[in-house]
Amino acid sequence: MSLNYSRQLLGTSVIALSLLLSACGFQLRGTGVDNVQLEELRLSARNSYGQTYMQVREALEIDGVRLSDSASYHLQLLDESQSRDVVSYTSRATPAELELTSRLTFQVSDKQGRALIGPETLSAQRVFVNDKDNIIGSSEEEQLLQREIRRDLTRQMLFRLSSLSESELASREQALDQQAR
């Protein structure tokens, strides 16, 4: 009898906790409700075999964006850079903490190559402890943080693209046409 009561109490607690978390606006990281509204895009990058390009491509396809070389609008990943800076030192003047910074510059252009959005630069940083006694662990942590930064940059770019619509891009294109006259 008490085992059955414990299961009911546990089940009720889980339901109550999930309702409480959903009521406060909690969402799992990376599960934003904004999707890219564009139907078709051309995607290019200097390194079309790079991890960032592949992540962006996959995320756009998941959002239902058709990737085509004949699309009206072109998403260009113009530049990607990483830096690694010392944040603090140990008493023996060796790096204790390192900051990883990545930047991604992109733009959306029309078929004539005129920039409609951008170029815009996104950035993300992470700090980690550099354990000189555990070089392999520190190296693996750095690689893990680089992947996390790349995911963060992809999310930032998708969030920016989610605010765009085909009609907004078309009106920006018309404004550029009128300026050219």
N, C-alpha and C positions, 0 to 999 in steps of 0.2 A: 504494500500500500504506500509506504513512504517513497519507494523508488518511482512509482507512477506520479506521485505528487511532485517529486524533484524534477522529473521530465517536464511536467506541465509548467512549473515555475520557471525552468530554464527557457522553454519555448516562449512563454509570455514575456520574459525579460528580453530575449532576442528581438521579438517583434516590437516591444516598446522602445528599445534602443535604436532600431532601424527607423522607426517613425520619428523619434527625437532628432536623429541625425539628418534625416531628409527635411524636416521642418526648419532646421537652422540653415539650410542652403548648402550643406556639406556635399561635395562631390569628390570622387577619386581623382587624383592628379592625372591630367591628360585626357579627361573625359568631358571636355567642354561641350556645351550644347550648340555652339556656333559651327556651322558647316560652310564650306566654300560654296557660294551660289553660282559660280561660273560653270557653264556646261562644258566648255572646251577650251583648252589652252595648249600652247606650244611651250615646251619646257627645254631649256638648255643651260649648260654650265661649262666652265672651262675644263672641269674634270667630270666628264659624264660617267665615269666609273667610280667616282668617289662615294664615300658613305653618306655624306650630306645629300648629294643628288639623289641617291637611291632612296633615302628616307623621305625626302620631299615627294618624289615620284610616287612612292607607295602610299603616302598620306593623301595625296591628291586623288589617286585612284580609289582609295577607301571612301573618300568623300563624294565619289561619283563623278569626278571631273574626267572627261575624256581627253587624253593626251594625243595631239595630232600635229604634224608639221604644217598642215594647212589651216590651223586655227586663226581666228581674227586677232587674238591677243597672245602675246609672247611673254612668258615669265622667264627672266634671265637671272641666274645665280652668277653675279658678276665677280665676286671676290670672297674668299674665305681665308681668314687668318687666325692663327693661334699664338698666344704668348704664355710664357711661364715666368712669373716674377716671384722673388723672395719677399715674404711678408715679415718674417721674424727670424732671428738667429739664436742659436744656442750659446751658452757661455763660452764654448770653444770656437765661436765664429763660423759655425757650419749652419746651413739653412735648416730651420726648424719647421717652418710652415711655408708652403708655396701656394700662389694663386694662379689658377689656370683661367685664361680669358680667351674666348673665341668670338669672332665677329663675322657676320655674314651680310654682304651687300647684295641687294637684289633690286630689280625694277620690272615693271610691267610696261610693255610697249605695244604699239599697233603694228600693222603689217609693213608700214613704211619705216619702222624702227624708231619712231618718235616716242619718247618716254611719257607715259600717261600717269604712272605712279613711280616716284623715286627718281634716282636711286636712293634707297633707304638702307641704313646700316643698323642691324640688330646686334646686340651683344649679350653675353651671359658669362658669369664668373662662378668659380667654386674655389674654396680654400681647403687644402688638406695638409695633414701632418706628415712631414718627411722623416721617417724613422730610418736612420742610417744603419741600425742593427737589423733591419728587416727590409732589405733592398727589394726583394721580390714582391713582398706585400705592398710596399709603397708604389712600386711600378704598376702592379695590378690595380691598386686603388686609383692611380692616375688615369689608367686606361678606362676604368669604369666611369670616372668623373667626366672624361672626354666624351664618352657615349651619352651620358646624361646631359651634358651641355649641348651636344648636337640635337638631341630630342627637344630640348628647351628652345633652341633656335628655330627648329622646324615648327614647333607649336606657336611661337611668336609670329612667324611668317604666315602660318595658316590663319591665325587670329586676325592679322592685318588683311589678308585676302578675303576673309569671311565678311568684312564690312563692304566689299565691292560687289556690284552687280553689273551685268552686261550693259544695262541702260546707262549706268553712271559712267562706265568706260566709254560708251558711245558718245555721251554728251561731252566728255573731255576731248575726245577725238574731234568732234565738231567744233569745239572751241579752238583747237589748234588749227583746224582748217580755216576758220574765220580770221585768225591772227595772221595766217600766211597770205591772205588776200590783200 
